[in-house]
């Protein structure tokens, strides 16, 4: 159980981190985290078995194999997309502490 937990946290941190860097905002990462929670409950509803502990803990729980696989695939895809856009002179990502003197756009 602990290896699944650690792997899910690592995959999630890469995904949410890449999303933050790519968009320059914390909101897409926040929305993605909410989507993760919805996917968790949806997968639990579709994965019915006579062994609920197996389903809830190892397949579709917050640290389940299905959630881990989906998060890892999304992190790899987004990481490639971010590296391509930043490597090709893509959108400028504001750095923390960078002062522009302008009000933030809403």
C-alpha positions as CSV (number, residue, x, y, z in Angstrom):
1,X,0.0,0.0,0.0
2,X,2.8,2.4,0.9
3,X,4.5,2.1,-2.6
4,X,1.2,2.9,-4.3
5,X,0.8,5.9,-2.1
6,X,4.3,7.2,-2.8
7,X,4.0,6.6,-6.5
8,X,0.7,8.4,-6.7
9,X,2.0,11.4,-4.8
10,X,5.1,11.6,-7.0
11,X,3.0,11.3,-10.3
12,X,0.5,13.9,-9.0
13,X,3.3,16.3,-8.0
14,X,4.8,16.2,-11.5
15,X,1.4,16.6,-13.2
16,X,0.3,19.5,-11.0
17,X,3.7,21.1,-11.2
18,X,3.9,20.9,-15.0
19,X,0.4,22.3,-15.2
20,X,1.4,25.2,-12.9
21,X,4.5,26.0,-14.9
22,X,2.8,25.6,-18.3
23,X,-0.1,27.9,-17.5
24,X,1.5,30.3,-15.1
25,X,-1.4,30.0,-12.7
26,X,-2.4,27.8,-9.8
27,X,-6.1,27.5,-10.9
28,X,-5.6,24.8,-13.6
29,X,-3.7,22.7,-11.0
30,X,-6.5,23.3,-8.5
31,X,-9.2,22.3,-11.0
32,X,-7.1,19.2,-12.0
33,X,-6.9,18.2,-8.3
34,X,-10.7,18.4,-8.1
35,X,-11.0,16.3,-11.3
36,X,-8.7,13.8,-9.7
37,X,-11.1,13.5,-6.7
38,X,-14.1,13.1,-9.1
39,X,-12.3,10.4,-11.1
40,X,-11.5,8.6,-7.9
41,X,-15.2,8.4,-6.8
42,X,-16.4,7.7,-10.4
43,X,-14.0,4.8,-10.8
44,X,-15.0,3.4,-7.4
45,X,-18.7,3.4,-8.6
46,X,-17.9,1.6,-11.8
47,X,-15.6,-1.0,-10.2
48,X,-18.0,-3.2,-8.2
49,X,-16.7,-6.5,-6.8
50,X,-17.4,-8.9,-4.0
51,X,-14.1,-7.7,-2.4
52,X,-14.6,-4.0,-1.5
53,X,-11.2,-3.8,0.3
54,X,-9.4,-4.8,-2.9
55,X,-11.3,-2.3,-5.0
56,X,-11.2,0.6,-2.5
57,X,-7.5,0.2,-1.6
58,X,-5.7,-1.3,-4.5
59,X,-7.7,-0.6,-7.7
60,X,-9.5,2.7,-7.5
61,X,-8.8,4.2,-4.1
62,X,-7.0,7.5,-3.8
63,X,-3.8,5.5,-4.1
64,X,-5.1,2.8,-6.4
65,X,-3.5,1.4,-9.5
66,X,-6.0,2.9,-11.9
67,X,-5.6,6.4,-10.5
68,X,-1.8,6.0,-10.4
69,X,-1.7,4.9,-14.1
70,X,-4.0,7.7,-15.2
71,X,-2.0,10.3,-13.3
72,X,1.4,9.0,-14.5
73,X,0.2,9.0,-18.2
74,X,-1.1,12.5,-17.9
75,X,2.1,13.7,-16.2
76,X,4.3,12.2,-18.9
77,X,2.1,13.7,-21.7
78,X,2.0,17.2,-20.0
79,X,5.7,17.1,-19.3
80,X,6.5,16.5,-23.0
81,X,4.1,19.3,-24.0
82,X,5.7,21.7,-21.5
83,X,9.3,20.9,-22.5
84,X,8.4,21.4,-26.2
85,X,6.6,24.7,-25.6
86,X,9.3,26.1,-23.3
87,X,12.1,24.8,-25.5
88,X,10.7,26.4,-28.6
89,X,10.3,29.9,-27.1
90,X,6.7,29.3,-26.2
91,X,4.7,31.4,-23.8
92,X,6.8,33.3,-21.2
93,X,6.1,31.9,-17.8
94,X,6.2,34.5,-15.0
95,X,8.7,33.7,-12.3
96,X,7.9,34.0,-8.6
97,X,8.9,37.4,-7.3
98,X,8.8,39.0,-10.7
99,X,7.3,42.5,-10.4
100,X,5.7,44.0,-13.5
101,X,4.0,47.0,-12.0
102,X,0.7,46.1,-13.6
103,X,-2.4,44.8,-12.0
104,X,-2.9,41.0,-12.5
105,X,-5.3,40.0,-15.3
106,X,-8.5,38.3,-14.2
